[in-house]
């Protein structure tokens, strides 16, 4: 399992994906609640993570969640260096920094992949459809997708 983050000044998106880049679970927490989020994550308190979840179900995650994470991917944009340092000092898991350019656009596309547009919305081009919520978690999923590809390339010595 891969855990990806799209850290921002006000809010941080996160996504758990499998090794095929399929979304398992995603959500958003306010950046000022980072400590609370990581306490729940590292102290096996899945139920406390449920307040942040937007896609997927907490029941789809295993107990002792952090032990199932193969690596963490962090977008290289706003606040990534500080976020990277925070995680490095808190969790002993490999961390990969990923280029996050255009992940917001990818997140919109991923949103419509999960939430098929209804009726008139289908008539609009995807670029004109406006999702009904913020998409920081799906931007984190886009980061996870890029990280899985990069991880495979490194593993197969293509990079």
C-alpha positions as CSV (number, residue, x, y, z in Angstrom):
1,X,0.0,0.0,0.0
2,X,1.1,3.5,-0.8
3,X,0.3,6.6,1.3
4,X,0.4,9.9,-0.6
5,X,0.1,13.5,0.6
6,X,-0.7,16.8,-1.1
7,X,0.4,19.2,1.7
8,X,-0.9,22.7,1.7
9,X,-0.9,25.7,4.0
10,X,-4.5,25.3,5.0
11,X,-5.4,21.7,4.2
12,X,-3.6,18.5,3.3
13,X,-5.0,15.8,1.1
14,X,-4.1,12.1,1.6
15,X,-4.7,9.0,-0.3
16,X,-4.1,5.3,0.3
17,X,-3.6,3.4,-3.0
18,X,-2.7,-0.2,-3.7
19,X,0.4,-1.2,-5.7
20,X,-1.7,-1.0,-8.9
21,X,-2.5,2.7,-8.1
22,X,-6.2,1.9,-7.3
23,X,-7.6,4.2,-4.7
24,X,-8.4,2.5,-1.4
25,X,-9.3,5.5,0.7
26,X,-8.7,9.3,0.6
27,X,-9.5,12.4,2.6
28,X,-8.5,15.8,3.8
29,X,-7.3,17.2,7.1
30,X,-6.7,20.8,8.1
31,X,-2.9,21.3,8.1
32,X,-3.1,22.6,11.7
33,X,-4.5,19.1,12.7
34,X,-1.4,17.3,11.3
35,X,-0.4,16.0,14.8
36,X,-3.9,14.6,15.5
37,X,-4.0,12.9,12.1
38,X,-0.6,11.3,12.5
39,X,-1.3,10.2,16.1
40,X,-4.4,8.3,14.8
41,X,-2.3,6.9,11.9
42,X,0.6,5.7,13.9
43,X,-1.3,4.5,17.0
44,X,-3.6,2.2,15.2
45,X,-6.7,4.3,15.7
46,X,-8.4,3.9,12.4
47,X,-11.7,5.1,13.8
48,X,-10.1,8.5,14.5
49,X,-9.2,8.7,10.9
50,X,-12.8,8.4,9.8
51,X,-13.5,12.1,10.4
52,X,-11.1,13.0,7.5
53,X,-12.3,10.5,4.9
54,X,-14.0,11.6,1.7
55,X,-13.7,8.5,-0.6
56,X,-13.6,4.9,0.4
57,X,-14.4,3.2,3.7
58,X,-12.3,2.9,6.9
59,X,-13.3,-0.7,7.1
60,X,-11.3,-1.3,3.9
61,X,-8.1,-0.5,5.8
62,X,-6.2,-3.2,7.8
63,X,-5.5,-2.9,11.5
64,X,-2.0,-1.6,12.3
65,X,-2.3,0.4,9.1
66,X,1.1,2.1,9.0
67,X,2.8,-1.3,9.0
68,X,1.2,-2.0,5.6
69,X,2.5,1.1,3.9
70,X,5.3,0.3,1.6
71,X,6.3,4.0,1.0
72,X,5.0,7.5,1.4
73,X,4.8,9.9,-1.6
74,X,4.7,13.6,-1.0
75,X,3.9,16.3,-3.6
76,X,6.8,18.8,-4.1
77,X,4.7,21.9,-3.9
78,X,3.6,24.1,-1.0
79,X,5.0,23.2,2.4
80,X,6.4,19.9,1.1
81,X,9.9,20.3,2.6
82,X,8.5,21.0,6.1
83,X,6.0,18.1,5.7
84,X,8.8,15.8,4.6
85,X,10.9,16.7,7.7
86,X,7.9,16.1,9.9
87,X,7.2,12.7,8.5
88,X,10.8,11.7,8.5
89,X,11.1,12.4,12.2
90,X,7.9,10.6,13.0
91,X,7.7,7.5,10.8
92,X,10.5,5.2,9.6
93,X,9.2,4.5,6.1
94,X,10.8,5.4,2.8
95,X,9.6,8.8,1.5
96,X,9.5,9.7,-2.2
97,X,9.0,13.3,-3.3
98,X,6.9,13.6,-6.5
99,X,6.4,16.4,-9.0
100,X,2.9,17.6,-8.3
101,X,2.4,19.9,-11.3
102,X,-1.1,19.6,-12.8
103,X,-2.3,17.2,-10.1
104,X,-5.2,19.5,-9.5
105,X,-6.3,19.0,-13.1
106,X,-5.8,15.2,-12.8
107,X,-7.8,15.3,-9.6
108,X,-10.8,16.7,-11.5
109,X,-10.5,13.9,-14.0
110,X,-10.2,11.3,-11.2
111,X,-13.3,12.8,-9.5
112,X,-15.4,12.2,-12.6
113,X,-14.0,8.7,-12.9
114,X,-15.3,7.9,-9.4
115,X,-18.5,10.0,-9.6
116,X,-20.0,9.6,-13.0
117,X,-21.7,12.7,-14.1
118,X,-25.5,12.7,-14.2
119,X,-27.9,13.8,-16.9
120,X,-26.9,17.3,-18.2
121,X,-23.5,17.2,-16.7
122,X,-22.6,14.4,-19.2
123,X,-23.2,16.8,-22.0
124,X,-20.6,19.2,-20.8
125,X,-16.9,18.7,-21.7
126,X,-15.0,17.5,-18.6
127,X,-13.0,20.7,-18.4
128,X,-16.3,22.6,-17.8
129,X,-17.7,20.4,-15.1
130,X,-17.2,21.7,-11.6
131,X,-16.9,19.0,-8.8
132,X,-19.0,19.5,-5.8
133,X,-16.1,19.5,-3.3
134,X,-12.5,20.3,-2.9
135,X,-10.1,17.8,-4.4
136,X,-6.9,17.8,-2.4
137,X,-7.4,14.1,-1.6
138,X,-7.7,13.2,-5.2
139,X,-4.6,15.3,-6.0
140,X,-2.9,13.1,-3.4
141,X,-4.2,10.1,-5.4
142,X,-2.7,11.6,-8.5
143,X,0.6,11.9,-6.6
144,X,0.3,8.2,-5.6
145,X,-0.3,7.2,-9.2
146,X,2.9,9.0,-10.3
147,X,4.8,7.6,-7.4
148,X,3.8,4.0,-8.2
149,X,5.0,4.5,-11.8
150,X,8.3,6.0,-10.7
151,X,8.8,3.2,-8.1
152,X,8.3,0.6,-10.8
153,X,10.7,2.4,-13.1
154,X,13.3,2.6,-10.4
155,X,12.8,-1.1,-9.5
156,X,13.1,-2.1,-13.2
157,X,16.2,0.2,-13.5
158,X,14.6,2.4,-16.1
159,X,15.5,5.6,-14.2
